[in-house]
Amino acid sequence: MIRKARLEDAESIQKLINNFAKQDLMLARSLNEIYENIRDFWIFEEAGNIYGCCALHILGWQGLAELKSFAVSEQKQNKGIGRKLISKALDEAKDFSVKKIFVLTYKPEYFKTIGFNELDKNELPQKIWAECCNCPKFPDCEEIALIKEV
């Protein structure tokens, strides 16, 4: 079942995300950051366990939002869960009149298959880089930027 995250999901979301972060496949997230942004998250839950998540973070200006913290556990990959999570986030973006969604990822091929197009990171508004400046990989980040019109 895909649903909006609740406070009691925060630790499971962090565990899922940071499992991939340890493999250098995505950026780690602190528990505090997840709690502060819990309303951004969609999760995939089955039998009381969380196997997938993604967050839609609305930035406001120019109708822009970011899809972030997207993860599906290895045992549940290739079953359409990721696409369903992203679909929920895209539907929610439409409800908020978001015009474009971007993602920063180490796996651009996946996002290209669902209609995202590669973008030079320098084309993203400077305010976005405020979060990047706090990342331990900054300024040598190898994430690829992609964008999709909603």
N, CA, C and O atoms as a GROMACS GRO file, in nm:
protein
  600
    1MET      N    1   0.084  -0.118   0.000
    1MET     CA    2   0.000   0.000   0.000
    1MET      C    3   0.089   0.125   0.000
    1MET      O    4   0.186   0.134   0.075
    2ILE      N    5   0.053   0.220  -0.084
    2ILE     CA    6   0.123   0.348  -0.087
    2ILE      C    7   0.038   0.449  -0.012
    2ILE      O    8  -0.083   0.459  -0.035
    3ARG      N    9   0.102   0.523   0.077
    3ARG     CA   10   0.031   0.622   0.157
    3ARG      C   11   0.128   0.733   0.198
    3ARG      O   12   0.249   0.721   0.182
    4LYS      N   13   0.070   0.841   0.251
    4LYS     CA   14   0.152   0.948   0.306
    4LYS      C   15   0.217   0.897   0.434
    4LYS      O   16   0.159   0.818   0.508
    5ALA      N   17   0.338   0.942   0.459
    5ALA     CA   18   0.412   0.901   0.578
    5ALA      C   19   0.353   0.968   0.702
    5ALA      O   20   0.292   1.075   0.695
    6ARG      N   21   0.374   0.902   0.814
    6ARG     CA   22   0.335   0.953   0.945
    6ARG      C   23   0.460   0.961   1.033
    6ARG      O   24   0.564   0.904   0.999
    7LEU      N   25   0.449   1.031   1.143
    7LEU     CA   26   0.564   1.047   1.232
    7LEU      C   27   0.627   0.914   1.271
    7LEU      O   28   0.749   0.902   1.276
    8GLU      N   29   0.545   0.815   1.299
    8GLU     CA   30   0.600   0.686   1.343
    8GLU      C   31   0.676   0.613   1.233
    8GLU      O   32   0.738   0.510   1.260
    9ASP      N   33   0.672   0.664   1.110
    9ASP     CA   34   0.745   0.603   0.999
    9ASP      C   35   0.887   0.657   0.985
    9ASP      O   36   0.968   0.600   0.910
   10ALA      N   37   0.919   0.764   1.054
   10ALA     CA   38   1.046   0.836   1.031
   10ALA      C   39   1.169   0.747   1.046
   10ALA      O   40   1.259   0.753   0.962
   11GLU      N   41   1.176   0.667   1.150
   11GLU     CA   42   1.296   0.585   1.171
   11GLU      C   43   1.312   0.480   1.062
   11GLU      O   44   1.423   0.452   1.018
   12SER      N   45   1.201   0.421   1.017
   12SER     CA   46   1.208   0.322   0.908
   12SER      C   47   1.249   0.388   0.777
   12SER      O   48   1.324   0.329   0.700
   13ILE      N   49   1.200   0.507   0.753
   13ILE     CA   50   1.238   0.582   0.632
   13ILE      C   51   1.388   0.610   0.636
   13ILE      O   52   1.457   0.590   0.536
   14GLN      N   53   1.436   0.656   0.750
   14GLN     CA   54   1.579   0.686   0.762
   14GLN      C   55   1.663   0.561   0.739
   14GLN      O   56   1.765   0.566   0.670
   15LYS      N   57   1.622   0.451   0.796
   15LYS     CA   58   1.698   0.326   0.779
   15LYS      C   59   1.705   0.285   0.632
   15LYS      O   60   1.811   0.245   0.584
   16LEU      N   61   1.593   0.295   0.562
   16LEU     CA   62   1.588   0.261   0.420
   16LEU      C   63   1.681   0.353   0.339
   16LEU      O   64   1.762   0.305   0.259
   17ILE      N   65   1.669   0.482   0.360
   17ILE     CA   66   1.751   0.578   0.285
   17ILE      C   67   1.899   0.559   0.316
   17ILE      O   68   1.982   0.553   0.226
   18ASN      N   69   1.932   0.549   0.444
   18ASN     CA   70   2.073   0.543   0.482
   18ASN      C   71   2.138   0.411   0.446
   18ASN      O   72   2.261   0.403   0.438
   19ASN      N   73   2.059   0.307   0.425
   19ASN     CA   74   2.114   0.181   0.374
   19ASN      C   75   2.173   0.204   0.234
   19ASN      O   76   2.281   0.155   0.203
   20PHE      N   77   2.101   0.278   0.151
   20PHE     CA   78   2.152   0.310   0.018
   20PHE      C   79   2.265   0.413   0.024
   20PHE      O   80   2.358   0.408  -0.056
   21ALA      N   81   2.256   0.504   0.119
   21ALA     CA   82   2.362   0.605   0.134
   21ALA      C   83   2.495   0.539   0.169
   21ALA      O   84   2.600   0.584   0.122
   22LYS      N   85   2.492   0.434   0.251
   22LYS     CA   86   2.616   0.362   0.286
   22LYS      C   87   2.682   0.301   0.163
   22LYS      O   88   2.802   0.277   0.162
   23GLN      N   89   2.602   0.275   0.060
   23GLN     CA   90   2.654   0.218  -0.065
   23GLN      C   91   2.689   0.328  -0.166
   23GLN      O   92   2.720   0.298  -0.281
   24ASP      N   93   2.683   0.454  -0.122
   24ASP     CA   94   2.708   0.570  -0.208
   24ASP      C   95   2.611   0.578  -0.326
   24ASP      O   96   2.648   0.624  -0.435
   25LEU      N   97   2.487   0.534  -0.305
   25LEU     CA   98   2.386   0.539  -0.409
   25LEU      C   99   2.292   0.657  -0.392
   25LEU      O  100   2.219   0.693  -0.486
   26MET      N  101   2.292   0.718  -0.274
   26MET     CA  102   2.213   0.838  -0.249
   26MET      C  103   2.269   0.908  -0.126
   26MET      O  104   2.361   0.858  -0.062
   27LEU      N  105   2.215   1.023  -0.096
   27LEU     CA  106   2.263   1.100   0.018
   27LEU      C  107   2.192   1.056   0.146
   27LEU      O  108   2.072   1.028   0.146
   28ALA      N  109   2.267   1.051   0.253
   28ALA     CA  110   2.212   1.016   0.384
   28ALA      C  111   2.120   1.129   0.431
   28ALA      O  112   2.136   1.244   0.392
   29ARG      N  113   2.024   1.093   0.514
   29ARG     CA  114   1.932   1.190   0.573
   29ARG      C  115   1.932   1.170   0.724
   29ARG      O  116   1.927   1.057   0.772
   30SER      N  117   1.937   1.279   0.797
   30SER     CA  118   1.930   1.270   0.942
   30SER      C  119   1.786   1.245   0.984
   30SER      O  120   1.692   1.277   0.911
   31LEU      N  121   1.770   1.186   1.101
   31LEU     CA  122   1.636   1.161   1.152
   31LEU      C  123   1.563   1.294   1.172
   31LEU      O  124   1.443   1.304   1.145
   32ASN      N  125   1.633   1.394   1.218
   32ASN     CA  126   1.573   1.526   1.237
   32ASN      C  127   1.519   1.581   1.105
   32ASN      O  128   1.409   1.635   1.100
   33GLU      N  129   1.596   1.568   0.997
   33GLU     CA  130   1.552   1.616   0.866
   33GLU      C  131   1.426   1.544   0.821
   33GLU      O  132   1.335   1.605   0.765
   34ILE      N  133   1.421   1.415   0.844
   34ILE     CA  134   1.303   1.338   0.804
   34ILE      C  135   1.181   1.381   0.885
   34ILE      O  136   1.073   1.401   0.830
   35TYR      N  137   1.198   1.396   1.015
   35TYR     CA  138   1.087   1.444   1.098
   35TYR      C  139   1.037   1.581   1.051
   35TYR      O  140   0.916   1.603   1.039
   36GLU      N  141   1.129   1.672   1.024
   36GLU     CA  142   1.091   1.807   0.983
   36GLU      C  143   1.019   1.809   0.848
   36GLU      O  144   0.941   1.900   0.820
   37ASN      N  145   1.043   1.708   0.766
   37ASN     CA  146   0.985   1.704   0.632
   37ASN      C  147   0.891   1.585   0.612
   37ASN      O  148   0.865   1.546   0.498
   38ILE      N  149   0.840   1.528   0.719
   38ILE     CA  150   0.760   1.406   0.710
   38ILE      C  151   0.639   1.424   0.616
   38ILE      O  152   0.598   1.329   0.550
   39ARG      N  153   0.584   1.545   0.610
   39ARG     CA  154   0.468   1.568   0.523
   39ARG      C  155   0.505   1.559   0.375
   39ARG      O  156   0.416   1.546   0.291
   40ASP      N  157   0.632   1.566   0.342
   40ASP     CA  158   0.676   1.554   0.202
   40ASP      C  159   0.676   1.409   0.154
   40ASP      O  160   0.674   1.384   0.034
   41PHE      N  161   0.679   1.314   0.246
   41PHE     CA  162   0.706   1.174   0.211
   41PHE      C  163   0.583   1.092   0.176
   41PHE      O  164   0.477   1.103   0.238
   42TRP      N  165   0.601   1.009   0.074
   42TRP     CA  166   0.512   0.898   0.040
   42TRP      C  167   0.588   0.772   0.073
   42TRP      O  168   0.710   0.767   0.056
   43ILE      N  169   0.520   0.670   0.120
   43ILE     CA  170   0.587   0.544   0.150
   43ILE      C  171   0.510   0.426   0.090
   43ILE      O  172   0.390   0.434   0.065
   44PHE      N  173   0.583   0.318   0.067
   44PHE     CA  174   0.522   0.190   0.031
   44PHE      C  175   0.536   0.100   0.152
   44PHE      O  176   0.647   0.072   0.198
   45GLU      N  177   0.423   0.055   0.204
   45GLU     CA  178   0.420  -0.030   0.323
   45GLU      C  179   0.352  -0.162   0.290
   45GLU      O  180   0.252  -0.166   0.218
   46GLU      N  181   0.408  -0.268   0.344
   46GLU     CA  182   0.350  -0.401   0.326
   46GLU      C  183   0.371  -0.479   0.455
   46GLU      O  184   0.484  -0.488   0.505
   47ALA      N  185   0.266  -0.534   0.508
   47ALA     CA  186   0.271  -0.613   0.632
   47ALA      C  187   0.341  -0.537   0.746
   47ALA      O  188   0.416  -0.596   0.824
   48GLY      N  189   0.316  -0.406   0.752
   48GLY     CA  190   0.372  -0.325   0.859
   48GLY      C  191   0.516  -0.282   0.840
   48GLY      O  192   0.574  -0.215   0.926
   49ASN      N  193   0.576  -0.318   0.726
   49ASN     CA  194   0.715  -0.280   0.697
   49ASN      C  195   0.720  -0.180   0.583
   49ASN      O  196   0.640  -0.187   0.489
   50ILE      N  197   0.813  -0.086   0.592
   50ILE     CA  198   0.829   0.015   0.487
   50ILE      C  199   0.940  -0.031   0.393
   50ILE      O  200   1.054  -0.053   0.433
   51TYR      N  201   0.903  -0.044   0.265
   51TYR     CA  202   0.995  -0.093   0.163
   51TYR      C  203   1.029   0.012   0.058
   51TYR      O  204   1.113  -0.012  -0.028
   52GLY      N  205   0.964   0.128   0.063
   52GLY     CA  206   0.992   0.230  -0.035
   52GLY      C  207   0.949   0.366   0.014
   52GLY      O  208   0.859   0.378   0.098
   53CYS      N  209   1.015   0.470  -0.038
   53CYS     CA  210   0.979   0.606  -0.002
   53CYS      C  211   1.025   0.703  -0.110
   53CYS      O  212   1.117   0.675  -0.186
   54CYS      N  213   0.959   0.816  -0.114
   54CYS     CA  214   1.006   0.930  -0.191
   54CYS      C  215   0.939   1.054  -0.134
   54CYS      O  216   0.831   1.047  -0.076
   55ALA      N  217   1.005   1.166  -0.150
   55ALA     CA  218   0.954   1.292  -0.096
   55ALA      C  219   0.938   1.393  -0.208
   55ALA      O  220   1.021   1.402  -0.299
   56LEU      N  221   0.830   1.469  -0.200
   56LEU     CA  222   0.808   1.581  -0.290
   56LEU      C  223   0.826   1.707  -0.206
   56LEU      O  224   0.744   1.738  -0.120
   57HIS      N  225   0.934   1.779  -0.234
   57HIS     CA  226   0.964   1.901  -0.159
   57HIS      C  227   0.935   2.021  -0.248
   57HIS      O  228   1.004   2.044  -0.346
   58ILE      N  229   0.831   2.095  -0.212
   58ILE     CA  230   0.790   2.210  -0.293
   58ILE      C  231   0.875   2.330  -0.255
   58ILE      O  232   0.886   2.368  -0.139
   59LEU      N  233   0.935   2.389  -0.358
   59LEU     CA  234   1.025   2.502  -0.336
   59LEU      C  235   0.955   2.636  -0.353
   59LEU      O  236   1.003   2.738  -0.304
   60GLY      N  237   0.842   2.636  -0.422
   60GLY     CA  238   0.761   2.756  -0.428
   60GLY      C  239   0.783   2.843  -0.549
   60GLY      O  240   0.695   2.853  -0.635
   61TRP      N  241   0.898   2.905  -0.558
   61TRP     CA  242   0.916   2.999  -0.667
   61TRP      C  243   0.916   2.927  -0.801
   61TRP      O  244   0.965   2.815  -0.814
   62GLN      N  245   0.861   2.995  -0.899
   62GLN     CA  246   0.854   2.945  -1.037
   62GLN      C  247   0.787   2.809  -1.046
   62GLN      O  248   0.811   2.736  -1.143
   63GLY      N  249   0.703   2.772  -0.949
   63GLY     CA  250   0.631   2.645  -0.954
   63GLY      C  251   0.723   2.524  -0.955
   63GLY      O  252   0.694   2.425  -1.021
   64LEU      N  253   0.833   2.532  -0.882
   64LEU     CA  254   0.935   2.427  -0.883
   64LEU      C  255   0.928   2.340  -0.758
   64LEU      O  256   0.905   2.390  -0.648
   65ALA      N  257   0.949   2.211  -0.777
   65ALA     CA  258   0.956   2.116  -0.665
   65ALA      C  259   1.069   2.018  -0.692
   65ALA      O  260   1.113   2.000  -0.806
   66GLU      N  261   1.114   1.953  -0.584
   66GLU     CA  262   1.219   1.852  -0.595
   66GLU      C  263   1.164   1.717  -0.550
   66GLU      O  264   1.095   1.707  -0.449
   67LEU      N  265   1.196   1.615  -0.627
   67LEU     CA  266   1.170   1.478  -0.587
   67LEU      C  267   1.298   1.429  -0.520
   67LEU      O  268   1.405   1.430  -0.582
   68LYS      N  269   1.289   1.388  -0.395
   68LYS     CA  270   1.411   1.351  -0.324
   68LYS      C  271   1.388   1.231  -0.234
   68LYS      O  272   1.275   1.188  -0.211
   69SER      N  273   1.498   1.178  -0.184
   69SER     CA  274   1.494   1.063  -0.091
   69SER      C  275   1.412   0.948  -0.148
   69SER      O  276   1.330   0.888  -0.078
   70PHE      N  277   1.435   0.917  -0.275
   70PHE     CA  278   1.364   0.809  -0.343
   70PHE      C  279   1.441   0.679  -0.325
   70PHE      O  280   1.556   0.667  -0.365
   71ALA      N  281   1.375   0.581  -0.263
   71ALA     CA  282   1.440   0.452  -0.240
   71ALA      C  283   1.337   0.340  -0.235
   71ALA      O  284   1.227   0.358  -0.182
   72VAL      N  285   1.373   0.226  -0.291
   72VAL     CA  286   1.293   0.104  -0.281
   72VAL      C  287   1.390  -0.007  -0.242
   72VAL      O  288   1.493  -0.027  -0.306
   73SER      N  289   1.355  -0.080  -0.136
   73SER     CA  290   1.445  -0.185  -0.088
   73SER      C  291   1.476  -0.285  -0.198
   73SER      O  292   1.393  -0.311  -0.286
   74GLU      N  293   1.596  -0.342  -0.192
   74GLU     CA  294   1.642  -0.434  -0.296
   74GLU      C  295   1.543  -0.547  -0.319
   74GLU      O  296   1.520  -0.587  -0.433
   75GLN      N  297   1.484  -0.600  -0.213
   75GLN     CA  298   1.394  -0.715  -0.226
   75GLN      C  299   1.262  -0.681  -0.295
   75GLN      O  300   1.190  -0.772  -0.336
   76LYS      N  301   1.230  -0.552  -0.308
   76LYS     CA  302   1.104  -0.511  -0.371
   76LYS      C  303   1.124  -0.436  -0.502
   76LYS      O  304   1.029  -0.384  -0.560
   77GLN      N  305   1.249  -0.429  -0.549
   77GLN     CA  306   1.275  -0.359  -0.674
   77GLN      C  307   1.224  -0.438  -0.793
   77GLN      O  308   1.204  -0.560  -0.785
   78ASN      N  309   1.203  -0.368  -0.905
   78ASN     CA  310   1.156  -0.426  -1.031
   78ASN      C  311   1.015  -0.483  -1.020
   78ASN      O  312   0.981  -0.580  -1.087
   79LYS      N  313   0.934  -0.422  -0.935
   79LYS     CA  314   0.794  -0.463  -0.919
   79LYS      C  315   0.698  -0.347  -0.940
   79LYS      O  316   0.579  -0.358  -0.912
   80GLY      N  317   0.751  -0.235  -0.988
   80GLY     CA  318   0.668  -0.118  -1.017
   80GLY      C  319   0.643  -0.027  -0.897
   80GLY      O  320   0.570   0.072  -0.910
   81ILE      N  321   0.700  -0.058  -0.783
   81ILE     CA  322   0.677   0.022  -0.663
   81ILE      C  323   0.733   0.163  -0.679
   81ILE      O  324   0.667   0.261  -0.642
   82GLY      N  325   0.852   0.173  -0.734
   82GLY     CA  326   0.914   0.305  -0.753
   82GLY      C  327   0.830   0.394  -0.842
   82GLY      O  328   0.810   0.512  -0.812
   83ARG      N  329   0.782   0.339  -0.952
   83ARG     CA  330   0.697   0.417  -1.043
   83ARG      C  331   0.568   0.462  -0.975
   83ARG      O  332   0.522   0.573  -0.997
   84LYS      N  333   0.511   0.374  -0.892
   84LYS     CA  334   0.388   0.410  -0.820
   84LYS      C  335   0.414   0.520  -0.719
   84LYS      O  336   0.332   0.611  -0.704
   85LEU      N  337   0.527   0.515  -0.649
   85LEU     CA  338   0.562   0.621  -0.554
   85LEU      C  339   0.579   0.754  -0.627
   85LEU      O  340   0.527   0.857  -0.583
   86ILE      N  341   0.652   0.753  -0.736
   86ILE     CA  342   0.674   0.875  -0.812
   86ILE      C  343   0.543   0.927  -0.870
   86ILE      O  344   0.521   1.048  -0.874
   87SER      N  345   0.458   0.837  -0.914
   87SER     CA  346   0.327   0.877  -0.966
   87SER      C  347   0.245   0.951  -0.861
   87SER      O  348   0.180   1.051  -0.891
   88LYS      N  349   0.248   0.902  -0.738
   88LYS     CA  350   0.176   0.970  -0.629
   88LYS      C  351   0.234   1.109  -0.606
   88LYS      O  352   0.160   1.205  -0.587
   89ALA      N  353   0.366   1.119  -0.608
   89ALA     CA  354   0.431   1.249  -0.590
   89ALA      C  355   0.395   1.344  -0.704
   89ALA      O  356   0.371   1.463  -0.680
   90LEU      N  357   0.391   1.294  -0.828
   90LEU     CA  358   0.355   1.378  -0.942
   90LEU      C  359   0.210   1.423  -0.933
   90LEU      O  360   0.179   1.538  -0.966
   91ASP      N  361   0.121   1.335  -0.890
   91ASP     CA  362  -0.019   1.374  -0.872
   91ASP      C  363  -0.032   1.483  -0.767
   91ASP      O  364  -0.107   1.579  -0.784
   92GLU      N  365   0.041   1.467  -0.658
   92GLU     CA  366   0.038   1.568  -0.553
   92GLU      C  367   0.094   1.701  -0.605
   92GLU      O  368   0.044   1.808  -0.570
   93ALA      N  369   0.197   1.694  -0.687
   93ALA     CA  370   0.255   1.816  -0.744
   93ALA      C  371   0.150   1.891  -0.826
   93ALA      O  372   0.143   2.013  -0.819
   94LYS      N  373   0.070   1.819  -0.902
   94LYS     CA  374  -0.037   1.883  -0.980
   94LYS      C  375  -0.136   1.952  -0.888
   94LYS      O  376  -0.182   2.063  -0.918
   95ASP      N  377  -0.169   1.889  -0.776
   95ASP     CA  378  -0.262   1.949  -0.680
   95ASP      C  379  -0.210   2.082  -0.626
   95ASP      O  380  -0.289   2.170  -0.591
   96PHE      N  381  -0.079   2.098  -0.620
   96PHE     CA  382  -0.018   2.220  -0.570
   96PHE      C  383   0.022   2.316  -0.682
   96PHE      O  384   0.091   2.416  -0.658
   97SER      N  385  -0.020   2.286  -0.804
   97SER     CA  386   0.010   2.368  -0.922
   97SER      C  387   0.160   2.379  -0.951
   97SER      O  388   0.206   2.480  -1.003
   98VAL      N  389   0.234   2.275  -0.915
   98VAL     CA  390   0.377   2.268  -0.948
   98VAL      C  391   0.389   2.256  -1.100
   98VAL      O  392   0.315   2.180  -1.163
   99LYS      N  393   0.482   2.329  -1.157
   99LYS     CA  394   0.500   2.326  -1.302
   99LYS      C  395   0.614   2.233  -1.345
   99LYS      O  396   0.608   2.170  -1.450
  100LYS      N  397   0.718   2.226  -1.261
  100LYS     CA  398   0.835   2.143  -1.294
  100LYS      C  399   0.886   2.075  -1.168
  100LYS      O  400   0.884   2.132  -1.058
  101ILE      N  401   0.933   1.952  -1.187
  101ILE     CA  402   0.994   1.876  -1.078
  101ILE      C  403   1.134   1.837  -1.123
  101ILE      O  404   1.153   1.788  -1.234
  102PHE      N  405   1.230   1.859  -1.035
  102PHE     CA  406   1.366   1.815  -1.066
  102PHE      C  407   1.409   1.710  -0.965
  102PHE      O  408   1.352   1.697  -0.857
  103VAL      N  409   1.511   1.636  -1.004
  103VAL     CA  410   1.570   1.535  -0.918
  103VAL      C  411   1.721   1.540  -0.936
  103VAL      O  412   1.770   1.564  -1.047
  104LEU      N  413   1.793   1.518  -0.829
  104LEU     CA  414   1.938   1.502  -0.834
  104LEU      C  415   1.965   1.357  -0.800
  104LEU      O  416   1.924   1.310  -0.694
  105THR      N  417   2.034   1.285  -0.889
  105THR     CA  418   2.045   1.141  -0.872
  105THR      C  419   2.176   1.086  -0.927
  105THR      O  420   2.241   1.148  -1.011
  106TYR      N  421   2.213   0.969  -0.876
  106TYR     CA  422   2.326   0.894  -0.931
  106TYR      C  423   2.277   0.792  -1.034
  106TYR      O  424   2.358   0.725  -1.098
  107LYS      N  425   2.145   0.781  -1.050
  107LYS     CA  426   2.085   0.684  -1.142
  107LYS      C  427   1.995   0.755  -1.244
  107LYS      O  428   1.874   0.734  -1.243
  108PRO      N  429   2.052   0.838  -1.330
  108PRO     CA  430   1.968   0.916  -1.422
  108PRO      C  431   1.889   0.830  -1.521
  108PRO      O  432   1.782   0.872  -1.567
  109GLU      N  433   1.939   0.713  -1.555
  109GLU     CA  434   1.872   0.629  -1.653
  109GLU      C  435   1.729   0.596  -1.610
  109GLU      O  436   1.637   0.597  -1.691
  110TYR      N  437   1.712   0.565  -1.482
  110TYR     CA  438   1.579   0.530  -1.431
  110TYR      C  439   1.482   0.645  -1.453
  110TYR      O  440   1.370   0.624  -1.501
  111PHE      N  441   1.523   0.766  -1.419
  111PHE     CA  442   1.433   0.881  -1.429
  111PHE      C  443   1.406   0.918  -1.575
  111PHE      O  444   1.299   0.970  -1.606
  112LYS      N  445   1.501   0.892  -1.663
  112LYS     CA  446   1.478   0.919  -1.805
  112LYS      C  447   1.367   0.830  -1.860
  112LYS      O  448   1.293   0.871  -1.949
  113THR      N  449   1.355   0.708  -1.807
  113THR     CA  450   1.250   0.617  -1.856
  113THR      C  451   1.110   0.662  -1.816
  113THR      O  452   1.011   0.613  -1.870
  114ILE      N  453   1.101   0.756  -1.721
  114ILE     CA  454   0.969   0.805  -1.680
  114ILE      C  455   0.950   0.953  -1.714
  114ILE      O  456   0.871   1.023  -1.651
  115GLY      N  457   1.024   0.998  -1.814
  115GLY     CA  458   0.998   1.130  -1.870
  115GLY      C  459   1.080   1.246  -1.817
  115GLY      O  460   1.051   1.361  -1.850
  116PHE      N  461   1.181   1.219  -1.735
  116PHE     CA  462   1.270   1.326  -1.689
  116PHE      C  463   1.379   1.346  -1.793
  116PHE      O  464   1.422   1.251  -1.858
  117ASN      N  465   1.423   1.471  -1.808
  117ASN     CA  466   1.528   1.504  -1.904
  117ASN      C  467   1.646   1.565  -1.830
  117ASN      O  468   1.630   1.641  -1.734
  118GLU      N  469   1.765   1.530  -1.876
  118GLU     CA  470   1.887   1.578  -1.812
  118GLU      C  471   1.896   1.730  -1.824
  118GLU      O  472   1.852   1.790  -1.923
  119LEU      N  473   1.954   1.791  -1.721
  119LEU     CA  474   1.963   1.935  -1.709
  119LEU      C  475   2.097   1.970  -1.647
  119LEU      O  476   2.144   1.900  -1.558
  120ASP      N  477   2.157   2.076  -1.692
  120ASP     CA  478   2.280   2.124  -1.628
  120ASP      C  479   2.242   2.177  -1.490
  120ASP      O  480   2.152   2.261  -1.478
  121LYS      N  481   2.308   2.130  -1.386
  121LYS     CA  482   2.277   2.173  -1.249
  121LYS      C  483   2.283   2.325  -1.234
  121LYS      O  484   2.212   2.382  -1.151
  122ASN      N  485   2.367   2.388  -1.312
  122ASN     CA  486   2.380   2.534  -1.303
  122ASN      C  487   2.254   2.608  -1.347
  122ASN      O  488   2.241   2.727  -1.321
  123GLU      N  489   2.162   2.538  -1.414
  123GLU     CA  490   2.037   2.599  -1.457
  123GLU      C  491   1.934   2.602  -1.344
  123GLU      O  492   1.831   2.669  -1.356
  124LEU      N  493   1.960   2.530  -1.235
  124LEU     CA  494   1.868   2.531  -1.122
  124LEU      C  495   1.890   2.659  -1.041
  124LEU      O  496   2.002   2.709  -1.033
  125PRO      N  497   1.784   2.712  -0.982
  125PRO     CA  498   1.799   2.837  -0.904
  125PRO      C  499   1.902   2.823  -0.792
  125PRO      O  500   1.915   2.716  -0.732
  126GLN      N  501   1.973   2.931  -0.766
  126GLN     CA  502   2.079   2.932  -0.665
  126GLN      C  503   2.030   2.890  -0.526
  126GLN      O  504   2.104   2.826  -0.452
  127LYS      N  505   1.908   2.924  -0.491
  127LYS     CA  506   1.858   2.892  -0.359
  127LYS      C  507   1.860   2.742  -0.334
  127LYS      O  508   1.873   2.698  -0.219
  128ILE      N  509   1.847   2.662  -0.437
  128ILE     CA  510   1.852   2.516  -0.425
  128ILE      C  511   1.986   2.472  -0.370
  128ILE      O  512   1.995   2.373  -0.297
  129TRP      N  513   2.089   2.544  -0.406
  129TRP     CA  514   2.224   2.506  -0.366
  129TRP      C  515   2.250   2.526  -0.217
  129TRP      O  516   2.352   2.481  -0.165
  130ALA      N  517   2.159   2.593  -0.147
  130ALA     CA  518   2.176   2.612  -0.002
  130ALA      C  519   2.186   2.478   0.068
  130ALA      O  520   2.269   2.461   0.158
  131GLU      N  521   2.104   2.382   0.028
  131GLU     CA  522   2.110   2.248   0.087
  131GLU      C  523   2.238   2.176   0.044
  131GLU      O  524   2.300   2.106   0.124
  132CYS      N  525   2.277   2.195  -0.079
  132CYS     CA  526   2.398   2.130  -0.130
  132CYS      C  527   2.522   2.175  -0.054
  132CYS      O  528   2.614   2.096  -0.031
  133CYS      N  529   2.525   2.300  -0.016
  133CYS     CA  530   2.642   2.354   0.055
  133CYS      C  531   2.667   2.282   0.187
  133CYS      O  532   2.780   2.282   0.238
  134ASN      N  533   2.564   2.221   0.244
  134ASN     CA  534   2.578   2.149   0.370
  134ASN      C  535   2.613   2.001   0.352
  134ASN      O  536   2.631   1.929   0.449
  135CYS      N  537   2.622   1.958   0.229
  135CYS     CA  538   2.648   1.818   0.199
  135CYS      C  539   2.799   1.791   0.204
  135CYS      O  540   2.878   1.873   0.157
  136PRO      N  541   2.840   1.677   0.261
  136PRO     CA  542   2.983   1.646   0.266
  136PRO      C  543   3.046   1.624   0.128
  136PRO      O  544   3.168   1.628   0.115
  137LYS      N  545   2.964   1.602   0.025
  137LYS     CA  546   3.017   1.579  -0.109
  137LYS      C  547   3.032   1.710  -0.189
  137LYS      O  548   3.086   1.709  -0.299
  138PHE      N  549   2.984   1.819  -0.133
  138PHE     CA  550   2.993   1.948  -0.201
  138PHE      C  551   3.136   2.000  -0.196
  138PHE      O  552   3.197   1.993  -0.090
  139PRO      N  553   3.193   2.052  -0.303
  139PRO     CA  554   3.136   2.082  -0.432
  139PRO      C  555   3.163   1.974  -0.538
  139PRO      O  556   3.138   1.996  -0.656
  140ASP      N  557   3.213   1.859  -0.495
  140ASP     CA  558   3.250   1.754  -0.590
  140ASP      C  559   3.140   1.650  -0.609
  140ASP      O  560   3.168   1.531  -0.626
  141CYS      N  561   3.018   1.695  -0.607
  141CYS     CA  562   2.903   1.607  -0.622
  141CYS      C  563   2.895   1.552  -0.765
  141CYS      O  564   2.915   1.625  -0.862
  142GLU      N  565   2.866   1.425  -0.775
  142GLU     CA  566   2.853   1.362  -0.906
  142GLU      C  567   2.708   1.333  -0.941
  142GLU      O  568   2.680   1.262  -1.038
  143GLU      N  569   2.615   1.388  -0.861
  143GLU     CA  570   2.474   1.365  -0.893
  143GLU      C  571   2.441   1.436  -1.025
  143GLU      O  572   2.498   1.540  -1.058
  144ILE      N  573   2.347   1.377  -1.097
  144ILE     CA  574   2.300   1.431  -1.224
  144ILE      C  575   2.164   1.496  -1.199
  144ILE      O  576   2.080   1.441  -1.129
  145ALA      N  577   2.144   1.614  -1.256
  145ALA     CA  578   2.015   1.682  -1.245
  145ALA      C  579   1.926   1.645  -1.363
  145ALA      O  580   1.971   1.641  -1.478
  146LEU      N  581   1.800   1.618  -1.332
  146LEU     CA  582   1.700   1.592  -1.435
  146LEU      C  583   1.576   1.670  -1.397
  146LEU      O  584   1.553   1.700  -1.280
  147ILE      N  585   1.494   1.701  -1.499
  147ILE     CA  586   1.373   1.780  -1.475
  147ILE      C  587   1.258   1.726  -1.559
  147ILE      O  588   1.279   1.668  -1.666
  148LYS      N  589   1.137   1.746  -1.509
  148LYS     CA  590   1.017   1.700  -1.580
  148LYS      C  591   0.910   1.806  -1.564
  148LYS      O  592   0.889   1.859  -1.455
  149GLU      N  593   0.842   1.836  -1.672
  149GLU     CA  594   0.727   1.927  -1.664
  149GLU      C  595   0.607   1.847  -1.617
  149GLU      O  596   0.585   1.734  -1.660
  150VAL      N  597   0.530   1.908  -1.528
  150VAL     CA  598   0.413   1.840  -1.472
  150VAL      C  599   0.292   1.870  -1.558
  150VAL      O  600   0.182   1.823  -1.529
   0.00000   0.00000   0.00000
